[in-house]
Amino acid sequence: MIIKRKKIVIFQRLIIWFVYLFSGFILYSKRGYLNFSLVTFTRTIYPLSIFWLQIRIRKRSSFLPIDPSMSTSQLWFNILPVMASLFTVIFSVTNLFLFIFNKFES
């Protein structure tokens, strides 16, 4: 049972990474289907978000490590990468879906 669950988790992660990497391929190789400034932001942050996510997954730490003793600068240092990566995921996957919908319409 545990082995089956691990296989399902690995399969889910592979699908998520495949979609995210394919959306990055479309983002860099094709024209953007979103607003120009959103595409520029996503193209800038996309490689950083991949490395940031890999570091978080390997450390198995929480995505938002916040505790009450942190200073304001430490909070921003922890929150900004999360927000940038979240927006990058949303914009790149939205761009992928718009690309796919555009291909079906043509």
C-alpha positions in Angstrom: 0.0 0.0 0.0 2.8 2.4 0.9 4.7 1.6 -2.3 1.5 2.3 -4.4 1.0 5.6 -2.6 4.7 6.6 -3.3 4.2 5.8 -7.0 1.1 7.9 -7.1 2.9 10.9 -5.5 5.9 10.5 -7.9 3.5 10.4 -10.8 1.7 13.5 -9.7 4.9 15.4 -9.2 6.1 14.3 -12.7 2.9 15.6 -14.2 3.1 18.9 -12.3 6.8 19.4 -13.3 6.0 18.4 -16.9 3.2 21.0 -17.2 5.4 23.7 -15.5 8.4 23.0 -17.7 6.2 22.8 -20.8 4.6 26.1 -19.9 8.1 27.6 -19.6 9.0 26.2 -23.0 6.0 27.9 -24.5 6.7 31.1 -22.6 10.2 31.4 -24.1 9.7 29.9 -27.5 6.4 31.4 -28.6 5.0 34.8 -28.4 3.2 35.6 -25.1 -0.5 35.5 -25.0 -0.8 37.7 -21.9 -0.1 41.3 -21.4 3.5 42.3 -22.3 4.5 43.3 -18.8 3.1 40.1 -17.3 5.1 38.0 -19.9 8.3 40.0 -19.2 7.8 39.5 -15.4 7.2 35.8 -15.9 10.2 35.3 -18.2 12.4 37.0 -15.7 11.2 35.1 -12.6 10.6 31.7 -14.2 14.1 30.3 -13.9 14.4 31.6 -10.3 11.1 30.0 -9.3 12.3 26.6 -10.5 15.4 26.8 -8.4 13.5 28.2 -5.4 10.9 25.4 -5.6 13.6 22.7 -5.9 15.4 24.1 -2.8 12.1 24.1 -0.8 11.2 20.6 -1.9 14.6 19.1 -1.1 14.8 20.8 2.3 11.2 19.6 3.0 10.6 22.9 4.8 7.4 24.9 4.8 6.9 27.2 1.9 6.4 30.2 4.3 8.7 29.8 7.3 7.4 32.6 9.5 7.8 32.9 13.2 7.0 35.8 15.7 10.6 36.6 16.4 11.4 37.7 12.8 12.1 41.2 11.8 10.3 43.0 9.0 13.2 42.5 6.6 13.3 38.8 7.3 9.6 38.5 6.7 9.9 40.2 3.4 12.9 38.1 2.5 10.7 35.0 3.1 7.5 36.3 1.6 8.7 37.9 -1.7 10.1 34.6 -3.3 6.8 32.9 -2.4 4.7 35.6 -4.0 6.9 35.9 -7.1 6.9 32.1 -7.6 3.2 31.9 -7.1 2.5 34.7 -9.6 5.0 33.1 -12.0 3.2 29.7 -11.8 -0.2 31.3 -12.4 1.0 33.5 -15.3 3.0 30.8 -17.1 0.2 28.1 -16.8 -2.4 30.7 -17.9 -0.1 31.5 -20.9 0.1 27.8 -21.7 -3.7 27.4 -21.6 -4.2 30.4 -23.8 -1.6 28.9 -26.2 -3.5 25.6 -26.3 -6.9 27.3 -26.7 -5.5 29.4 -29.5 -4.2 26.3 -31.3 -7.6 24.6 -31.1 -9.3 27.7 -32.5 -7.0 27.9 -35.5 
